[in-house]
């Protein structure tokens, strides 16, 4: 069985370590823990492949920038013949406090441009997403500056634990499915 796990973010050194790149951070840590590296010269992004029991995971970090993430997701789903139920998007979320993780089987884009692009490209909201809380500690009118900012020192210290927890949720999704993973992890 093949699954596509997509971490949303923006390519380039100027975006590395920013809140908006939480999806990239989770996939980078997952690949490192799996002793694999991303091939950065693939169409629409960087790809790493991981075996997890009898599952083949294709990890994708789109290089299309956030607003065009749907192009990369659609391409790799079609190329690898991956169904919607085997797609997981790892995305930053302003509506959740820092480090809070929530898995959802479907939902609106909630104003997130990456999810909006994916929804438009796939023609549906019915795909799973792992929401990584980045907090919302910003003044009105500076949301863009906030999501493109780096995590605070305190948050940086907590990031490895929260990213590790996100990796466990990704693995559970791939092995047990969305419902079992939600029941096990969403309230922790």
C-alpha positions as CSV (number, residue, x, y, z in Angstrom):
1,X,0.0,0.0,0.0
2,X,1.2,3.5,-0.9
3,X,0.5,6.6,1.0
4,X,1.4,10.3,0.3
5,X,2.4,12.4,3.2
6,X,2.7,16.1,2.3
7,X,4.3,18.7,4.6
8,X,3.3,22.2,3.6
9,X,5.8,25.0,3.7
10,X,7.8,27.4,1.5
11,X,11.2,26.6,-0.1
12,X,14.2,28.7,0.5
13,X,16.5,29.6,3.4
14,X,14.5,32.7,4.2
15,X,11.5,30.5,5.2
16,X,13.4,27.7,7.0
17,X,12.4,27.5,10.6
18,X,9.3,29.7,10.2
19,X,5.9,28.9,11.7
20,X,4.5,28.5,8.2
21,X,7.0,25.7,7.5
22,X,5.8,23.4,10.4
23,X,4.9,20.8,7.8
24,X,8.4,20.8,6.3
25,X,9.9,20.5,9.8
26,X,7.8,17.4,10.6
27,X,8.7,15.7,7.3
28,X,12.4,16.6,7.7
29,X,12.5,15.1,11.1
30,X,10.6,12.0,9.9
31,X,13.0,11.4,7.1
32,X,16.0,11.9,9.4
33,X,14.6,9.4,11.9
34,X,14.0,7.0,9.1
35,X,17.6,7.3,7.8
36,X,16.6,8.6,4.5
37,X,17.1,11.9,2.6
38,X,15.0,14.0,0.3
39,X,15.7,14.0,-3.4
40,X,15.4,17.7,-4.0
41,X,15.4,17.4,-7.8
42,X,12.0,15.9,-8.3
43,X,9.1,17.4,-10.1
44,X,7.2,20.0,-8.0
45,X,9.2,19.4,-4.8
46,X,11.5,17.2,-2.7
47,X,10.6,13.5,-2.3
48,X,11.7,10.9,0.3
49,X,10.5,7.3,0.4
50,X,10.1,5.4,3.7
51,X,9.0,1.8,4.3
52,X,6.8,1.4,7.4
53,X,6.0,-2.3,7.9
54,X,4.1,-3.2,4.6
55,X,3.5,0.4,3.7
56,X,5.4,2.6,1.2
57,X,5.3,6.2,2.3
58,X,6.1,9.0,-0.2
59,X,7.0,12.1,1.7
60,X,6.5,15.3,-0.3
61,X,7.7,18.8,0.4
62,X,6.2,20.9,-2.4
63,X,8.5,23.5,-3.9
64,X,5.6,25.3,-5.5
65,X,5.2,27.8,-2.6
66,X,2.3,27.5,-0.3
67,X,-0.3,29.1,-2.6
68,X,0.3,26.5,-5.3
69,X,0.7,23.4,-3.2
70,X,-2.3,21.7,-4.8
71,X,-0.4,21.4,-8.1
72,X,2.3,19.2,-6.4
73,X,-0.2,17.2,-4.5
74,X,-2.4,16.4,-7.5
75,X,0.7,15.5,-9.6
76,X,2.1,13.1,-7.1
77,X,-1.2,11.5,-6.3
78,X,-1.8,10.8,-10.0
79,X,1.8,9.7,-10.7
80,X,1.8,7.2,-7.8
81,X,-1.9,6.3,-8.1
82,X,-2.7,7.3,-4.5
83,X,-6.3,7.5,-3.4
84,X,-7.7,10.3,-1.2
85,X,-7.9,8.1,1.9
86,X,-4.1,7.5,1.6
87,X,-3.3,11.2,1.5
88,X,-2.2,13.1,4.7
89,X,-1.4,16.8,4.7
90,X,0.7,18.2,7.6
91,X,-0.1,21.9,7.9
92,X,0.5,24.8,10.3
93,X,-2.6,26.1,12.0
94,X,-3.1,29.5,13.6
95,X,-6.4,28.4,15.4
96,X,-4.5,26.0,17.6
97,X,-2.2,26.9,20.5
98,X,1.5,26.3,19.9
99,X,2.3,22.6,19.7
100,X,-1.3,21.3,19.7
101,X,-1.8,18.6,17.2
102,X,-5.2,17.6,15.7
103,X,-5.9,15.1,13.0
104,X,-9.0,15.6,10.9
105,X,-10.4,13.4,8.1
106,X,-11.7,16.4,6.2
107,X,-12.6,20.0,6.6
108,X,-12.5,23.5,5.2
109,X,-9.3,25.4,4.3
110,X,-10.0,27.7,7.3
111,X,-8.3,30.5,5.3
112,X,-5.0,28.6,4.8
113,X,-3.7,29.2,1.3
114,X,-2.0,25.8,1.1
115,X,-5.2,24.0,1.9
116,X,-7.2,26.3,-0.4
117,X,-4.9,25.3,-3.3
118,X,-5.1,21.6,-2.5
119,X,-8.9,21.8,-2.3
120,X,-9.1,23.6,-5.6
121,X,-6.7,21.1,-7.3
122,X,-8.4,18.0,-5.9
123,X,-11.9,19.3,-6.1
124,X,-12.7,18.2,-2.6
125,X,-12.2,18.9,1.1
126,X,-12.3,15.2,1.9
127,X,-8.7,14.5,2.6
128,X,-6.9,14.0,6.0
129,X,-4.9,16.8,7.5
130,X,-2.7,16.9,10.6
131,X,-2.9,20.4,12.0
132,X,0.2,21.6,13.9
133,X,-0.7,24.5,16.2
134,X,1.5,27.6,15.8
135,X,-0.4,29.9,18.1
136,X,-2.0,33.2,17.3
137,X,0.0,35.7,19.4
138,X,-0.1,38.6,17.0
139,X,-1.8,42.0,16.6
140,X,-4.5,42.5,14.1
141,X,-3.2,43.1,10.7
142,X,0.2,41.4,11.1
143,X,-0.9,37.7,10.5
144,X,1.4,37.3,7.5
145,X,4.4,38.6,9.5
146,X,3.5,36.2,12.3
147,X,3.3,33.0,10.2
148,X,6.5,33.9,8.4
149,X,8.3,34.6,11.7
150,X,10.5,32.1,13.6
151,X,9.4,30.4,16.7
152,X,10.2,32.0,20.1
153,X,13.1,30.6,22.1
154,X,10.7,28.8,24.4
155,X,8.8,27.3,21.5
156,X,12.1,26.2,19.8
157,X,13.0,24.3,23.0
158,X,9.6,22.5,22.8
159,X,9.6,21.9,19.1
160,X,11.5,18.6,19.1
161,X,9.0,16.9,21.4
162,X,6.0,18.2,19.5
163,X,7.5,17.2,16.1
164,X,8.2,13.8,17.5
165,X,4.6,13.5,18.6
166,X,3.5,14.6,15.1
167,X,5.7,11.8,13.6
168,X,4.0,9.2,15.8
169,X,0.7,10.5,14.6
170,X,1.8,10.2,10.9
171,X,3.0,6.7,11.5
172,X,-0.3,5.8,13.2
173,X,-2.3,7.3,10.4
174,X,-0.3,5.2,7.9
175,X,-0.7,1.9,9.8
176,X,-4.1,2.3,11.5
177,X,-6.0,4.9,9.6
178,X,-7.5,8.3,10.4
179,X,-10.2,7.2,12.9
180,X,-8.0,5.0,15.1
181,X,-5.3,7.7,15.1
182,X,-7.8,10.5,16.0
183,X,-9.2,8.4,18.9
184,X,-5.7,7.6,20.2
185,X,-4.0,11.0,19.8
186,X,-6.3,14.0,19.4
187,X,-6.8,14.6,23.1
188,X,-3.2,14.3,24.2
